[in-house]
Amino acid sequence: MFYRIAATIVKIGLASLLLGVVLSTLNVTAEQVLADIGLTPERILTWLQQGASWAIPHIVLGAMVVLPVWIIIYLFRPPRGE
């Protein structure tokens, strides 16, 4: 499973790199694309910060329940035939 996820991430990275090279040769910049859709790097950073400040407390709260339950299930699971 980890191999498939890693392979997918590598494929996306290579596709992004190739497209970036093509767009760069056509003199297209990230700032131009963002300006065309009405965004600025500062606005995106603000959205990311707001999203993180909303998500992190919820993740911690959920982990306070999920992790102990997972540990208990893991400890009481029958051993595999190794």
N, C-alpha and C positions, 0 to 999 in steps of 0.2 A: 504494500500500500504506500509506504514512504517513497519507494522508487517511482511510482506513477505520479505522485504529487511533485517530486523533485524534477522529473522529466517534463511535466507540464510547465513548471516554473521556468525551466531552462528554455523550452520552446517559446514561451511568451517573451522571455528576455531577448532571445535571438531575433524574433519577429519585430520586436520594438526597436532593436538596434538597427536592423536592416531598413525599416521604414524611416527611422530617424536620419540615417545616412542619405536616403533618397530625398527626404524633405529638405535636408540641409543643402544638398546640391541644387535644389530648386529655390533656395534662399527663403525658406519658410522658417520662422522662429516660433518658439513657444509663446513669446509675448504677443506676436501677431495673432496666433490662434486664440489665445485667451481674450484678446481685445475684440476679436470678431464675435465671440459669444457673450461678450459683456462681463467678463471677469477680470480680476486683477490677482496677482500672486498674494497680495496682502489679504484680500477677501477669502481666498482659498485657505490660507493659513489660519484666519480667524475661524472659519467653519471647522477645520480640523481640530483646533483647540477646544471649541465648544463641544464638538462630538466626543472628544476624549474626556472632557470634564463631566459629560453626562454618562458615558459608558463605563468608566473606571469604577465608580462607586457601585454600579449595578453588577459588574463582574465580580467584585470583591464580595458583595453580599451573597450572590449566587454560589460562589466558591465556598463560602462558609457552610453551606448546606451540602453541596455536591461532593466536595472532597472527603469529608468524613464518611458519607454514605458509600462512596467508591472504595475507600480504604477498608471499611467493614466487609463489603462484598468481596473484595480481593482477598482478605485474610481468611474468610470462611469458604472460599471456593475450593472444591476438591483439587488435589494436585494433578497435574498432567502427567501422562506416562513417559517421563524422560529417563 
